[in-house]
Amino acid sequence: MSRLKRAVERRGEMEVERGDLIEAAPNPDDLMRVAALVESRVGRATAIRSVASFLKAVARQRPGYILVAEPTDGDVALKNLCISPAGEAGTVFRGVRSAILMSGTLPPHDYMISMLGLEEGRVRELRMTLPWARRVKVIVMKGISSRYVERGAATYGFMAHVIDELYSRLARGVALVVAPSYDMAKAIRAYLKARPLLIEREDTRLEDVISAARRYDKLLILCVAWGKLVEGIELKSGEYSLIKLVVLAGLPVPEPSLLNRRLVEVLRYRVKDGDAAWRLVYMIPAAVRVAQAIGRSVRSERDYAAVAILDERVLDPYLSEYLASFGYSMEVAGDVEELLSRYIEFVEMMEREGA
């Protein structure tokens, strides 16, 4: 393990040969017997059993899985990862007469088929636009992106400037700013002037966020697209949503991890299209997170919210059509002044309607 640790420290995340681990590790059956003996004395399950179960799973060498070593807290974590769920899920769906798959942000048809191993001839899709989608204004900023090659002080500073300008025009409520990652959230935070500000961390509790949103007349929450807030928080005062402004500070494209790179390879072979495979792994999950972030704001026909997307990649026809399936229509702003003008115009219109 010391040799593996040095290799991971030097190279980062890496694939490990299963045979090398099985050769070096204790026999999992022996570990199970040790676990049973220890547990009979301490009266609870032990980590020994978990290690034994992990080694058994690795030893089975099931196709479609990879063994990955990655650095964690100064040590090395081993993970037995499923590259594509299509094999496992497809077996389940072929064994049932029918199934209903529901989601408030259901991914596109081709994504569901490719990722879950569904038989296309059996799939019927029913999509409904949100009845209050017209009370959401989505404005996309041209000329800016969170692509890795464009990340840096200039991009972070410009995004922070746009967020500050929007927030200064928010009369009341919560501005939910969504960054693609914790690192990017911290980078943008360094340039933000808006106050009060609450930033999501790995240990942030939902109840603390709710308490802060109700304590202040106006609050900026800086969170992460792949964190807990975007996926499951609802901020309300009485019957009204407190979130009046959502800013996507970049498109939350998944990290190009070893698992994702291998998944692209699998899908490229399956769909016979390299661009389509890349889109399935990276762009569609990002678009789903955008839809989830927007959905945090307008929870009923009484609410309204403006959404600013600071990444022109969302204008890709495939992604824009997906967001349009919810009833959202996107407008394009060429500069900060146009973005602010469209935002103010929308808010004034909603206020005149008595929102």
C-alpha positions as CSV (number, residue, x, y, z in Angstrom):
1,M,0.0,0.0,0.0
2,S,2.9,2.4,0.6
3,R,3.9,2.0,-3.1
4,L,0.4,2.7,-4.2
5,K,0.2,5.7,-1.9
6,R,3.3,7.2,-3.4
7,A,1.9,6.6,-6.9
8,V,-1.4,8.3,-6.1
9,E,0.4,11.2,-4.5
10,R,2.4,11.6,-7.6
11,R,-0.3,11.0,-10.3
12,G,-3.6,11.6,-8.5
13,E,-6.6,9.4,-9.2
14,M,-5.5,6.2,-10.9
15,E,-6.9,2.8,-11.9
16,V,-5.6,-0.3,-10.0
17,E,-5.3,-3.8,-11.3
18,R,-7.7,-6.0,-9.4
19,G,-5.3,-8.9,-9.4
20,D,-2.7,-6.8,-7.6
21,L,-5.1,-6.0,-4.8
22,I,-6.4,-9.6,-4.4
23,E,-2.8,-10.8,-4.3
24,A,-1.8,-8.4,-1.5
25,A,-5.0,-8.4,0.5
26,P,-6.2,-10.9,3.2
27,N,-8.5,-13.7,2.1
28,P,-12.1,-12.2,2.3
29,D,-13.6,-15.4,3.7
30,D,-11.0,-15.4,6.5
31,L,-11.9,-11.8,7.2
32,M,-15.6,-12.7,7.4
33,R,-14.9,-15.3,10.0
34,V,-12.8,-12.9,12.0
35,A,-15.6,-10.3,11.7
36,A,-18.2,-12.8,13.0
37,L,-16.0,-13.7,16.0
38,V,-15.3,-10.0,16.9
39,E,-18.9,-9.0,16.4
40,S,-20.1,-11.8,18.7
41,R,-18.1,-10.2,21.4
42,V,-18.7,-6.5,20.8
43,G,-22.4,-6.9,19.9
44,R,-22.3,-4.7,16.7
45,A,-21.2,-4.8,13.1
46,T,-17.5,-3.9,12.5
47,A,-15.5,-2.4,9.7
48,I,-13.8,-5.8,9.2
49,R,-17.0,-7.1,7.6
50,S,-17.2,-4.1,5.2
51,V,-13.6,-4.7,4.1
52,A,-14.3,-8.3,3.5
53,S,-17.4,-7.5,1.5
54,F,-15.4,-5.0,-0.6
55,L,-12.7,-7.5,-1.3
56,K,-15.3,-10.1,-2.4
57,A,-16.9,-7.6,-4.8
58,V,-13.4,-6.8,-6.3
59,A,-12.6,-10.6,-6.6
60,R,-15.8,-11.2,-8.6
61,Q,-14.3,-9.1,-11.4
62,R,-17.7,-8.2,-12.8
63,P,-17.5,-6.6,-16.3
64,G,-18.3,-2.9,-16.3
65,Y,-16.5,-2.1,-13.1
66,I,-13.1,-0.5,-12.4
67,L,-11.0,-0.3,-9.3
68,V,-9.9,3.2,-8.6
69,A,-7.4,4.6,-6.1
70,E,-7.7,8.3,-5.1
71,P,-6.1,10.5,-2.5
72,T,-8.2,11.4,0.5
73,D,-7.1,13.1,3.7
74,G,-3.4,12.3,3.3
75,D,-4.2,8.6,2.6
76,V,-5.6,6.5,-0.3
77,A,-9.2,5.4,-0.8
78,L,-10.0,2.4,-3.0
79,K,-13.3,2.4,-4.8
80,N,-14.9,-0.4,-6.9
81,L,-16.9,1.7,-9.3
82,C,-19.6,0.8,-11.8
83,I,-18.7,2.5,-15.1
84,S,-22.2,2.5,-16.6
85,P,-25.4,1.5,-14.7
86,A,-27.0,0.3,-18.0
87,G,-25.9,-3.3,-17.5
88,E,-27.3,-3.6,-14.0
89,A,-30.4,-1.4,-14.5
90,G,-31.2,-3.0,-17.9
91,T,-31.4,-6.4,-16.4
92,V,-33.9,-5.1,-13.8
93,F,-36.1,-3.3,-16.4
94,R,-36.1,-6.3,-18.8
95,G,-37.5,-8.4,-15.9
96,V,-40.6,-6.2,-15.3
97,R,-43.7,-5.8,-17.4
98,S,-43.8,-2.0,-16.9
99,A,-42.2,0.7,-14.9
100,I,-42.9,4.4,-14.3
101,L,-39.9,6.7,-13.9
102,M,-40.7,10.2,-12.6
103,S,-38.7,13.2,-11.8
104,G,-39.2,16.9,-11.6
105,T,-36.1,17.3,-13.7
106,L,-36.3,14.2,-15.9
107,P,-33.3,13.9,-18.2
108,P,-33.7,13.7,-21.9
109,H,-35.1,10.6,-23.6
110,D,-31.7,9.4,-25.1
111,Y,-29.9,9.9,-21.8
112,M,-32.4,7.6,-20.0
113,I,-32.1,4.9,-22.6
114,S,-28.3,5.0,-22.7
115,M,-27.7,5.2,-19.0
116,L,-30.4,2.8,-17.8
117,G,-30.2,0.2,-20.6
118,L,-33.8,0.7,-21.6
119,E,-35.2,-0.8,-24.7
120,E,-36.2,2.1,-26.9
121,G,-39.3,0.4,-28.3
122,R,-40.8,0.1,-24.8
123,V,-40.2,3.7,-23.8
124,R,-43.1,6.3,-23.8
125,E,-42.2,9.8,-22.6
126,L,-44.6,12.3,-21.2
127,R,-43.3,15.8,-20.5
128,M,-45.3,18.6,-19.1
129,T,-44.2,22.2,-18.9
130,L,-44.4,23.9,-15.5
131,P,-47.7,25.8,-15.1
132,W,-45.8,28.8,-13.7
133,A,-42.8,28.7,-16.0
134,R,-43.8,32.1,-17.4
135,R,-43.0,33.6,-14.0
136,V,-39.4,32.7,-14.5
137,K,-37.1,34.9,-16.6
138,V,-34.0,33.1,-17.8
139,I,-31.3,35.4,-19.2
140,V,-28.0,34.0,-20.6
141,M,-24.9,36.1,-20.6
142,K,-22.9,35.9,-23.9
143,G,-19.1,36.1,-24.0
144,I,-18.5,34.3,-20.7
145,S,-17.9,30.6,-19.8
146,S,-16.6,28.5,-17.0
147,R,-14.6,26.2,-19.2
148,Y,-11.5,25.0,-17.5
149,V,-9.2,26.9,-19.9
150,E,-11.1,30.1,-19.2
151,R,-11.0,29.9,-15.4
152,G,-8.9,32.4,-13.7
153,A,-8.9,35.7,-11.9
154,A,-10.4,37.6,-14.8
155,T,-13.4,35.3,-15.1
156,Y,-13.9,35.0,-11.3
157,G,-13.7,38.8,-10.9
158,F,-16.1,39.4,-13.8
159,M,-18.7,36.9,-12.5
160,A,-18.5,38.5,-9.0
161,H,-19.0,41.9,-10.5
162,V,-22.2,40.7,-12.3
163,I,-23.5,39.0,-9.2
164,D,-22.9,42.2,-7.1
165,E,-24.7,44.3,-9.7
166,L,-27.7,42.0,-9.7
167,Y,-27.8,41.6,-6.0
168,S,-27.7,45.4,-5.5
169,R,-30.9,45.6,-7.4
170,L,-32.7,42.9,-5.4
171,A,-35.2,44.6,-3.1
172,R,-35.8,41.7,-0.8
173,G,-35.4,37.9,-0.6
174,V,-32.7,35.5,-1.4
175,A,-30.2,35.5,-4.3
176,L,-29.1,31.9,-4.8
177,V,-25.7,31.8,-6.6
178,V,-24.7,28.4,-7.9
179,A,-21.1,27.6,-8.7
180,P,-19.9,24.4,-10.5
181,S,-17.6,23.4,-7.7
182,Y,-16.4,24.2,-4.2
183,D,-13.1,25.5,-5.5
184,M,-14.9,27.9,-8.0
185,A,-17.3,29.0,-5.3
186,K,-14.3,29.9,-3.1
187,A,-12.6,31.7,-6.0
188,I,-15.7,33.8,-6.8
189,R,-16.2,34.5,-3.0
190,A,-12.9,36.3,-2.9
191,Y,-14.2,39.0,-5.3
192,L,-17.7,39.4,-4.0
193,K,-18.7,42.5,-2.2
194,A,-22.4,41.6,-1.5
195,R,-23.4,41.2,2.1
196,P,-24.8,39.4,4.0
197,L,-23.4,36.3,2.4
198,L,-23.7,32.6,3.3
199,I,-21.4,30.2,1.5
200,E,-22.1,26.5,1.4
201,R,-19.4,24.2,2.8
202,E,-19.2,20.4,2.9
203,D,-20.6,20.5,6.5
204,T,-23.3,23.2,5.9
205,R,-26.6,22.2,7.6
206,L,-29.9,22.9,5.8
207,E,-31.5,24.2,9.0
208,D,-28.8,26.9,9.3
209,V,-29.4,28.1,5.8
210,I,-33.2,28.2,6.4
211,S,-32.6,30.1,9.6
212,A,-30.4,32.7,7.9
213,A,-32.8,33.2,5.0
214,R,-35.6,34.0,7.4
215,R,-33.4,36.2,9.6
216,Y,-32.3,38.7,6.9
217,D,-34.5,40.8,4.6
218,K,-32.0,40.2,1.9
219,L,-29.3,37.4,1.7
220,L,-26.9,36.1,-0.9
221,I,-26.3,32.3,-0.7
222,L,-23.3,31.0,-2.6
223,C,-23.7,27.3,-3.1
224,V,-22.4,24.4,-5.2
225,A,-24.3,22.7,-8.0
226,W,-23.4,19.3,-6.8
227,G,-23.9,20.1,-3.2
228,K,-27.0,19.5,-0.9
229,L,-28.6,22.9,-1.3
230,V,-29.4,22.8,-5.0
231,E,-30.8,19.3,-4.8
232,G,-33.1,19.6,-1.8
233,I,-33.7,22.9,-0.2
234,E,-36.9,25.0,-0.1
235,L,-36.8,28.5,1.3
236,K,-40.2,29.9,2.0
237,S,-41.9,32.5,4.2
238,G,-45.5,31.5,4.6
239,E,-46.8,30.5,1.1
240,Y,-44.1,32.4,-0.8
241,S,-40.6,31.3,-2.0
242,L,-37.8,33.5,-0.6
243,I,-35.6,32.9,-3.6
244,K,-36.2,35.8,-6.1
245,L,-32.9,35.6,-8.0
246,V,-30.8,32.6,-9.2
247,V,-27.4,33.1,-10.7
248,L,-25.6,30.2,-12.4
249,A,-21.9,31.2,-12.1
250,G,-20.9,28.8,-14.8
251,L,-22.2,25.6,-16.3
252,P,-21.9,22.8,-13.7
253,V,-20.2,20.3,-16.0
254,P,-19.0,17.2,-14.1
255,E,-15.3,16.8,-13.4
256,P,-13.4,14.8,-16.1
257,S,-12.7,12.0,-13.6
258,L,-11.3,8.5,-14.5
259,L,-14.8,7.1,-14.2
260,N,-16.3,9.7,-16.5
261,R,-13.6,9.2,-19.1
262,R,-14.2,5.5,-19.1
263,L,-17.9,6.1,-19.4
264,V,-17.4,8.2,-22.5
265,E,-15.4,5.3,-24.0
266,V,-18.3,2.8,-23.2
267,L,-20.9,5.1,-24.6
268,R,-18.9,6.0,-27.7
269,Y,-18.9,2.3,-28.6
270,R,-22.6,1.9,-27.7
271,V,-24.0,5.0,-29.5
272,K,-21.4,5.0,-32.3
273,D,-21.0,8.8,-31.9
274,G,-18.1,10.4,-29.9
275,D,-19.8,13.8,-29.6
276,A,-23.1,12.2,-28.4
277,A,-21.2,10.2,-25.8
278,W,-19.4,13.3,-24.5
279,R,-22.7,15.1,-24.3
280,L,-24.3,12.3,-22.4
281,V,-21.6,12.2,-19.8
282,Y,-20.9,15.9,-19.3
283,M,-23.5,18.3,-20.8
284,I,-26.8,16.6,-19.9
285,P,-25.9,16.2,-16.2
286,A,-24.9,19.9,-16.2
287,A,-28.3,20.9,-17.8
288,V,-30.2,18.8,-15.2
289,R,-28.4,20.7,-12.4
290,V,-29.3,24.0,-14.1
291,A,-33.0,22.9,-14.1
292,Q,-32.7,21.9,-10.5
293,A,-31.2,25.2,-9.5
294,I,-34.0,27.1,-11.3
295,G,-36.6,24.9,-9.6
296,R,-35.4,26.0,-6.2
297,S,-37.0,29.4,-6.8
298,V,-40.5,29.2,-8.1
299,R,-42.5,26.7,-6.1
300,S,-46.0,27.8,-7.0
301,E,-48.0,30.2,-9.1
302,R,-47.6,32.9,-6.5
303,D,-43.8,33.1,-6.9
304,Y,-41.5,34.6,-9.5
305,A,-37.7,34.6,-10.0
306,A,-35.1,35.9,-12.4
307,V,-32.4,33.5,-13.5
308,A,-29.0,34.7,-14.9
309,I,-26.8,32.0,-16.5
310,L,-23.2,33.2,-16.8
311,D,-22.1,30.6,-19.3
312,E,-22.9,30.9,-23.0
313,R,-22.6,27.1,-23.5
314,V,-26.2,26.7,-22.3
315,L,-27.2,28.2,-25.6
316,D,-26.2,24.9,-27.3
317,P,-29.5,23.8,-29.1
318,Y,-29.6,20.5,-27.3
319,L,-29.3,22.1,-23.9
320,S,-31.7,25.0,-24.6
321,E,-34.3,22.6,-26.0
322,Y,-34.1,20.5,-22.8
323,L,-34.7,23.6,-20.6
324,A,-37.5,24.7,-23.0
325,S,-39.2,21.4,-22.2
326,F,-40.0,22.8,-18.7
327,G,-41.5,25.9,-20.3
328,Y,-38.5,28.1,-19.7
329,S,-37.7,30.5,-22.5
330,M,-34.2,31.9,-22.6
331,E,-33.2,35.5,-23.6
332,V,-29.6,36.5,-24.4
333,A,-27.8,39.5,-23.0
334,G,-24.7,40.8,-24.8
335,D,-23.3,42.7,-21.9
336,V,-23.9,43.6,-18.2
337,E,-26.0,46.6,-18.9
338,E,-28.4,44.6,-21.1
339,L,-28.6,41.8,-18.5
340,L,-29.5,44.3,-15.7
341,S,-32.0,46.1,-18.0
342,R,-33.8,42.8,-18.7
343,Y,-33.7,41.8,-15.0
344,I,-35.2,45.1,-13.9
345,E,-37.9,45.1,-16.6
346,F,-39.0,41.6,-15.5
347,V,-39.1,42.4,-11.8
348,E,-41.1,45.6,-12.4
349,M,-43.6,43.6,-14.5
350,M,-44.0,40.9,-11.8
351,E,-44.5,43.6,-9.1
352,R,-47.1,45.3,-11.2
353,E,-49.0,42.0,-11.5
354,G,-49.0,41.9,-7.7
355,A,-46.5,39.1,-7.2
